[in-house]
Amino acid sequence: MKHLDRITEAGKVQERIDALNRVINNPIFSSESTKEQAVFKHMLTEYQLRLKYLDGAKEYMVHFVSGGWNTCYGIDQRDAFDNALLEYPGDDGHCVVQNVTLASKSGIEAAMRNFY
């Protein structure tokens, strides 16, 4: 996920969390049906989990100019690229970081098949 996309989405999710908290904590809300209360609380939990995911580190695949790959972690693509540059400085000319992509189980499995 790109840095600006993550920041934008995190802002929108936080706005929804704040709005749901205002509704849930409103004294008028307590007179609503318990079914509606449960729905709002479930929505709040979903948004809180999404925000936690957006703010947490994710695994990225690092692709090198000379070929090959490895992994690193970052909150977003820009952070992962910066971390890859620190972890793989390319001083020997072999491990020069070309780019990073969000890792997936199938992507890593496909890359690992090159070793067999």
Protein Blocks (a to p, Z undefined) as FASTA:
>chain_A
ZZklmmmmmmmmmmmmmmmmmmmmpmklmmmcfklmmmmmmmmmmmmmmmmmmmpccddd
dddfkgpcdddddfblmlmmmmmmmmmnolnommccfbdcdddfklmmmmmmmmZZ
